[in-house]
């Protein structure tokens, strides 16, 4: 195969790859959705910074996701267990 034909094949392959990439980008939620879910200013991907169900917090505060309900757990029945691949298992009532 001569160099000119090889170069043309490489250019054609790159153009096909570019078209596949652009088609995938057009299909991403940030670009494809007419109105992306969430609120707030857009992030680097064009999606709203606040997902559905979150509310903005003061700067420097950790955001909290509220699922709308609280589990029915009392201090008497609550228990935390750390086990598995740890140096020593621990359990706290």
URUR-V925074 format. One record per residue. D_LAST is the distance of its C-alpha to the last C-alpha in Angstrom with 2 decimals. Layout:
# URUR-V925074
((D_LAST) (D_LAST))
This chain:
# URUR-V925074
((74.59) (76.05) (73.99) (74.74) (73.51) (70.38) (69.66) (70.21) (67.80) (65.11) (65.65) (65.53) (62.29) (60.69) (61.85) (60.35) (57.04) (57.19) (57.86) (54.89) (52.66) (54.04) (53.62) (49.93) (49.51) (51.21) (48.78) (45.62) (43.76) (44.58) (48.27) (48.70) (46.87) (49.10) (46.16) (42.94) (39.71) (37.76) (39.05) (39.98) (42.33) (42.77) (40.99) (42.88) (43.05) (44.45) (41.35) (39.85) (37.21) (34.84) (33.76) (33.77) (30.88) (30.35) (31.77) (33.12) (31.19) (32.67) (33.89) (31.32) (28.38) (26.12) (27.11) (24.66) (25.22) (24.72) (24.81) (25.77) (22.85) (19.23) (16.85) (16.05) (12.25) (10.94) (8.11) (7.60) (7.75) (6.30) (4.60) (6.56) (8.72) (11.88) (14.59) (18.26) (20.84) (18.97) (19.87) (16.69) (13.73) (10.32) (6.77) (3.80) (0.00))
